[in-house]
Amino acid sequence: MKSQGFWPIDSLLRKHASLAPTVRASFLVPLAAILGLGISFPTLVPTAQADGRATRSDIMAVKDIKKGMKGYGLTVFEGDKPERFDVEVIDVLHNFKPHQEMILIKTVHPRLDVTKIVGGMSGSPIYIDGKMIGAYAYGWTFGVESVAGVTPIRSMLDDLERPLPKLLHGYPMSVLGGSNKKSKTASSGPGRYRGELADYSVEKHAAQLAKSGDRPRYGEAASRSSAFGAGRLIPVSTPLLMGGMTSDAIDVAARYLGPLGLTPMQAGGGGGKKQSKSASSQGYVDGGAIGVSLVSGDMSAMGLGTVTRVEDNRLVAFGHPMMNIGITSLPTTRGRILWFMASQMRSFKMGEGTGILGALVNDRQSSIVVDENVVAPTVQVSLKVRGEPGAPYEDWNFKVAHDRFLTPSLLGLALGSGLGTTASERRNVTWSMDSVVEFEGYPPIKLDDFGASTAGTPQTPHVMRSTALKAIGQVLNNPWQYARLKRIDMEVKLRFAREVAQLARVDLLTPEVEPGGEARVRLTLEPFDGKPVTRVVSIQVPKKFAGEELKIKIQPGYDVEPPRAAPNNLRELISNLEAGTEARRSLVFSYGTGEGGAAYHGVVAENLPPGALDLLTSTHSTSSPQQFTSQQHQVVKMPLFIVGSHTVSVKVRPGRH
């Protein structure tokens, strides 16, 4: 019965009998204290929420790890052989990640006493009593102690045991780089550009990935995104060691690749070095250095980390994601370490690749998974720079990893570096950038850029905005099917003169013409630092304009967008790309014909007769032609880069009856 407003304790227990034991205990302890009852309850202690499912006889579960335990870790301090460092367990941080614990450790080693937490040590295996407990993976930015977080090995082995699809983007996973089988499925999933293809740029794609959940922020990028970044426990960010790259390329890489969890550093090497087959034939070892090779050849870009555990032809490494992109295929390489570079913010390993072996096939919360039998696809690239007298290096050759975002980004960085190394000038220059791009299953397409500048030779930011990279980005991110970029050959020609002319004046020499006759105009071009030159051009006037006034617009070819049908498939998209660059180095004379045109199923038809559009339009289908007003274009090639535009009006006499 009730007494002084309280229920008897046995009634209270019955009332809450349906609650979970933990909730009942946490509820009743303070209540018992309030009631002054001498009831004791068991003390609640946190237990491991998830220690992974996979197990092996030579690994230790988190539940068996106790504070004060001592052991050792393996990592490469110099060269390619792993060495020991001592560790002591501080404690276990429960449910640090969703269904994942973290083991806090102190490290003891003369070099680690100086460098503290080191980028590139991610994945270093940690052992207690001869059993592997996990991988060195987390640390504090600006930390002054050698304290690190360890990802449990069982969580990493869960990643290793995840089944892989037989095909990735339509290619067999086991021999991805060697297959020529085309995919018939749409290109979708993490990383694909989601804006209008016509508006594609590497910059917009990078901004989209930085904001979206496709590839979350990790490492230093995550730290910088928070006002409390210095106090956050974050993955030991993957250093992207870049070799043979210019300073402006490093700056661009930091803006575009930083949000993906990569920290670009001008601290890599091995780009131009011949890599021996014997180096790669040795295979990977626990505690050995491993790199994810994004660029190789005359330039290099390699994400560096440490192998945690090798099982047969597969392994786990890093102890955290590289970019958290799931199933993928990026080339991997054994690494050689030169030095541990100490830094108050975050120390890192300096190293280089020693030979491509296998591919990163899975990029998950707890680890990256590598398969030695997979040959990852790469893009073969050549760059020729002509016009710089005495340049010792005019020809560049390298390979780039294949990915919807990484490929155009890395191409821009490497091409910009080659161009900037061959010719870094700050004087007047006129340049052309001619590219031949080949996608598997399609004829090569030719694309060109053309410009003039008072600021000097084009640098990495110019290349990132080039027609070639925009086209590559559009194709790789198309919504219809997976596209495989095989190679790109680019030739840049430089002329150190300001070959620019202003279209200063247009004089109509025949203000009135007969229907079907020619209107003649005189162009006055004013070159930089030169005398004006004139050129007379004749324009055919159709008879249909009899008795009317015809307005003719004169403008540079790069400002004129030719009529093109919106693509409905990959083949039409690739065809459109080449058609869009034919008239860049020219003046275009254009006028409206007054007749209708239509684009339908990739075909452009202009000056259609009355009623033609009605025949093409169906009330039973959502596929209808795109209508536009037909334009007549007359292209006149020009040797100079033209700026400025004009419009003239021609009177057409009435026709004779």
Residue, then its C-alpha position, 0 to 999 in steps of 0.5 A: m500500500k502507498s505510504q507518504g506518497f511512495w510505492p513499496i519497493d517490490s511494487l516498483l520492481r514489478k513495474h519496471a520488470s520489462l526494462a532492460p537490466t542496465v536501465r533498471a539498475s541505473f534507475l534504481v541505484p539513485l532511487a534506493a539512495i533517495l529512499g535510504l534503503g540499504i540495497s546494493f547493486p552491481t557496478l556497471v562497467p563498459t564492455a566492448q561493444a563490437d570486436g569484429r567477427a573474424t578471428r584467428s589463433d594468433i590474434m587477441a580480442v579486445k575483451d582480453i586487453k588490459k590496462g598496463m599490458k606491454g608489447y611491440g609494434l612493427t614499422v619501417f623506420e628506414g629502407d624496406k625492413p620493418e623494425r620493432f618499437d615498444v608499446e604499452v596499453i593505456d586503456v580501451l575506448h569503447n564504441f569509438k566508431p560505430h561498432q568499433e573499439m579503439i585501443l589507446i597505447k603509448t609508444v616507446h622508441p628513440r625516433l618516436d620520442v621525437t616525432k610523436i604521431v607519424g603519418g605513414m605509420s598507419g597500419s603498423p601492426i601491434y602485438i601483445d604476448g605474441k598475438m596481433i591486437g590491431a593497427y596503429a591508426y589514430g592520433w591527436t594533431f599537435g600532440v606532445e605525447s607519443v600516444a596513438g589509437v589502435t584499430p582492432i585487428r578483428s574489425m580489419l579482418d572483417d573488411l578482408e573477408r567481405p566478398l568482392p563482386k566479380l565485376l567492377h564497372g563491367y571489368p573482371m576484378s582479378v584482371l581489371g587492368g587487362s580486360n577490354k570488355k565494355s560495361k553495359t551498365a550505368s556509371s553511378g555510385p560514390g564519387r560521380y559528378r551529379g551536376e549537369l555534364a555540360d558544366y563539368s569542371v574539376e573544381k566543381h567536382a571537388a567542391q561537390l565531393a567536399k560537401s557530400g557524404d560520398r567521400p567524408r572528410y578524414g585526417e587533417a582536412a577533418s581537423r581543419s573543418s572544426a574549431f576544435g580540430a586540435g583536440r579531436l582524435i583523428p585518423v593519422s592522415t594518409p600523406l600523399l607524397m608527390g614527386g616531380m610536381t611543382s609548387d603550384a601543383i601541390d597547392v592545387a592538390a591541397r585544395y582538391l584532394g585535402p577534403l578526401g583525407l589526403t595530405p599532399m606533400q612535396a616529399g615523395g620520389g621514385g617518379g623517374k626511377k626505373q622500378s625493378k621487377s625483383a623489388s615487386s616480386q618480394g611481396y608485402v610483409d607485416g609492418g612493411a611500407i605500402g603505397v597507393s600509387l595514383v601517379s607513376g612515371d616522370m611524376s609521382a603521387m603516392g598515398l603512403g601507409t603500413v601493411t598490417r597483416v598479409e594473408d595469402n595474396r591479400l592484406v589489410a593496411f592503414g587501420h582507417p580509410m584512405m578515402n572511404i570509397g568502398i570497392t575500387s581498384l587503385p594501383t599499389t606499390r611496395g615502399r621504401i622509407l627515407w626518413f621520419m620528418a618531425s613536425q609539431m603539427r603532424s610528423f610524417k614518413m618520407g618515402e617512394g614506391t619501389g614497384i607496382l604490385g596489386a591493387l587497393v580493392n576495398d576502402r572501408q572504415s577500419s582498413i584498406v584491403v589490397d589484392e596482389n592478383v588484381v591489376a588496376p586500370t591506369v591511363q597512359v599519358s604523354l606530354k610534349v612541350r615545344g617552343e622553349p629554347g634550351a629546355p632540357y626536358e620537353d617530353w614527359n611520360f607517366k601513368v595515372a590511376h583510373d577514377r571518376f574524380l581522381t583521373p581528371s584531377l591528377l592529370g591536371l596536376a601532372l600535366g601542369s607540373g610538366l609544363g611548368t617545369t619545362a617552361s615557367e615564364r612570366r613574359n608575353v606568350t601565345w600558346s596552343m594545347d592540342s590533345v588526342v584522347e582515347f576512350e576504350g571502344y571509340p576512335p581517338i578524339k582531338l581537342d584543342d585549347f588556344g590562348a594568349s597571356t601577358a602573365g606568362t606560360p600556362q600553369t597548373p590552374h590553366v590546365m585544370r580548366s582546359t577543354a581536354l580535362k573538362a571532356i575527360g571529366q564529362v565522359l568518366n561521369n556520364p550517366w549511361q555506362y562506364a567509360r574507360l580512358k586509355r590514354i591522352d597525348m598532349e602537345v603544348k606549343l609556345r610562342f613568346a610573343r603577344e600574338v593577339a589582335q583586337l577586332a577594332r573596326v568593321d566596315l561594310l563595303t557593300p551596304e546594299v546587295e542583291p538577293g543571293g549576292e555577296a556582302r563584303v566587309r573589311l576587318t581592321l585588326e590591331p595587333f599588340d605592338g604592331k601596325p593595324v592590318t586589314r582583311v576583306v571577307s565576302i559573305q553569301v546572302p541567301k535569296k530568301f532575305a530579299g527586301e529585308e535587313l540582315k544582321i551579321k554578327i562577327q565574333p571569335g570562334y571560342d565564343v561561338e557554340p555550334p548547334r549540337a544535339a543533347p547526347n542520349n548515350l556515351r557515343e553521342l557525348i564523345s562525338n559532341l566533344e570533338a565537334g565543339t573545338e573546331a572553330r576556336r582559332s577563327l572569326v565566325f560570321s553568323y546570322g539567323t536564317g529565320e527557319g527552324g532547326a531540331a536536334y533529335h537522337g544525336v542528329v542536328a537538322e537545320n533549315l527544316p521546311p514547314g511541318a517537318l517538326d510536326l512529323l518528328t514529334s510524337t504524342h505517344s513518346t516523351s522523346s521529342p526533338q529539341q527545337f532551335t532557330s537555325q544559324q548560318h555560320q561562316v568560319v574564317k581561320m585567323p593566325l592570331f588570337i582575336v578579341g572583340s566582336h561587332t555586328v553589321s547590318v546589310k540591306v537586301r534589295p527586293g527580288r525581281h518578279 
